[in-house]
């Protein structure tokens, strides 16, 4: 009897620490080019194992399975890195940190690796289980895609413009396919039809007649989103070296991590400024306007992105691997943490609201089609 697909992927992923330990103890893999070459061979071998795993499947295998399964393997590599950098294990990543990607020893990369190794890994196994069980996994896939894309668009530019930009080794370029694949996966998932809940026409009509002021939850979420936008714009001005006194005070007395030379916090604030602010504007419009079905997809995608980046940002600003001068000051720590947590939680609450009561976002019912209107006729 063949084991379930998610069990097979889990077992293949568990090979990652063993592979790293072996490479760490072979002198031939202590140079940059052999590390890149062996890395590509290993990822190719994982793909071959996955193809052999699915070749006997009677039904057609979704191409996204191979993407999710490959990412499971790299998630286990990330978890191994996080545990070693924090001193829980040793003898796995020394060679790769020295000659492969030295930036993976930064606080931001450690927090990112924990997120990959725990949240992404669990999420991907659940997606694979639902995929082979014939259940819908579109929403979970969009959650992962948002988180993974946000991770990549902060991580890769951050390495290039930060203090490690002058020390980029060949192994860094193995990130290119992992940068592109989440975009492809997201485009595939967005193009697939969503399974909509069954809601009566009367309920849809009743919900869509309500103004924003008569929907207190939506009003509160709109105000939270406006507050998040203001905070994002402010921090964007801070990292752009705005000369205002309030910006100077904030970066030196409240959140000095924003000027950490690793580059990740600066890139994150700019990504928020140029991408999160416009998207929040559109989501507020969707809360106000009935019939915006796209809200069900984009809120969950955006929630994945914001929760992941805020986890990395908050964790890195407190982590011991961040130089003391850039860590959150002890006397100002809790207000800053509270604001950052709220910035991550607000999109998650918005996504939860959209999915628990989606009637407002359903296609508007034509006049005369509800039961009450038919009775009047």
Buried (B, 14 or more C-beta within 10 A) or exposed (E): EEEEBBEBBBEBBEBBBEBBBEBBEEEEBBBBEBBBBBBBEBBEBBBEBBEEBBEEEEEEBBEBBBBBBBBBBBBBBBBBBBBBBBEEBEEBBBBBBBBBBBBBBBBBBBBBBBBBBBBBBEBBBBBBBBBBEEEEBBBBBBBBBBBBBBBBBBBBBBBEBBEBEEEBBBBBEBBEEBBEBBBBBBEBBBEEEBEEEEEEBBBBBBBBEEEEEEBEEBBEBBEBBEBBBEBBBBBBBBBEEBEEEEBEEBBEEBBBBBBBEBBBBBBBBBBBBEBBBEBBEEBBEBBBEBBBEBBBBBBBBBBBBBBBBBBBBBBBBBBEBBEEEBBBEEEBBEEBBEBBEBBBBBBBBBBBBBBEBBBBBBEEBEEEEBEEBEEEE
